[in-house]
Amino acid sequence: MTRRFCEAIADRMTGQANERIWTAALVVIGDEILSGRTQDKNVAQIAAWLNVQGIRLAEVRVVGDVTAAIVEAVNQLRARNDYLFTTGGIGPTHDDITVDAIAEALGVGVTYHPKALATLERYYESRGGLTDARKRMARVPEGAELIENRVSGAPGIRIGNVFIMAGVPHITAGMLDALTGTLEGGRPVISRTIGCWVAESEVADILRDAEKAHEGVAIGSYPFFREGRVGANFVVRSPDPALVDATIVDLTAKLEAAGREVVADGI
């Protein structure tokens, strides 16, 4: 649904003011995600952080710990987005292959970053020392810069428009904090929600007409089944807060005119 919102906003804003829409993609890496052993929490927090930076998360792909799959995803997504983020696979164990795979995707070698080594040496000085396994976390694609990690010592990595980050959500959050304000973007997308106890198919025409009447917005419908009945929340998004408010007012009026009870802020 996020991809559709980004495309809709991009198309409509281009026709209105030729506003530059900045996009990012995310590759979530790890067999544990695909097996269901671990539930990913990074998509939501990265999407929210990007929005504040004025960047739209346009697409997300989940791949296992397979070099070819990582290479393919990285090369496809970095080519069609302004930024690409990856999470997972940069730890000290043998199956942490993200750095090697991304280096292969970019056509560069892998090297130890001297600043990363120094940081890890300090961090592990009182924690058993810098073992060969821990030293792996200082490996980066040649030409890369570091993303500071104040939580666990091992840094993230930035090379070109690719940002290689930890899979552990609270460590990822710290790396995002270090990147705050450093990426070029546009205006953040503002969103407001209303809800109705109605099947979305019954109000599809109202939603479509409201979106057409307010150039520069995208309206998404999120159906659900609760308490033995169907309903839907409708999310209005745009970089223009006044336009979002006007659309909410208009959409609410149209739904109420059709006999629907509207719940502010969603159900």
C-alpha angles and dihedrals in degrees: 000000000000092000091053092050092051093048092047093049092045094051095045096043091050090057091047106043110344088246115180112246114205116205138191135190130208129213112197108202127199143090088227090065094050093046092053094239090118126036113218116235098168098084093068097043094045091047091051093046093048092051090057088052090053093252125125120223097227103178143000129205127188117207134173129240092284119126096214092050092050092047092050094048094046095049094046097046100040089053096056100037135058092234137019124201126191128192128197138022101072099105130109101270132097093253093057095100102147096107093050093045094049091046087054091049091052095043096240136117130251123250141168111261108225094215091050090051091051092048092050092046090056093044095050097038090100094029103067100290135271105308124190089258093052090045088064088073089068092061116111138168109269112272095024128140126215131251110214118247113192093173106062106001098242106111130222120240135236123192120164108316093336122102116193112200142174122271095222104095099221090049090048088052090056092050091050089052089054090053096047112127095007100096125076114239145146133246118322116251114249119210137191129182137211128176141205137189092238139107107259091229089064093060100031092113092052091051093047094048093047091053092048091049093055110052111206099036134098121206119203126192122212113188124199142174117227138151090010095301141084127249141156140215118220118210120199115200135183139134087243112080093195090053091050091051093048091049092049090052092048095044092048091051092049093049092048091048087056090055098260123138109228122212113207115231091014137276 
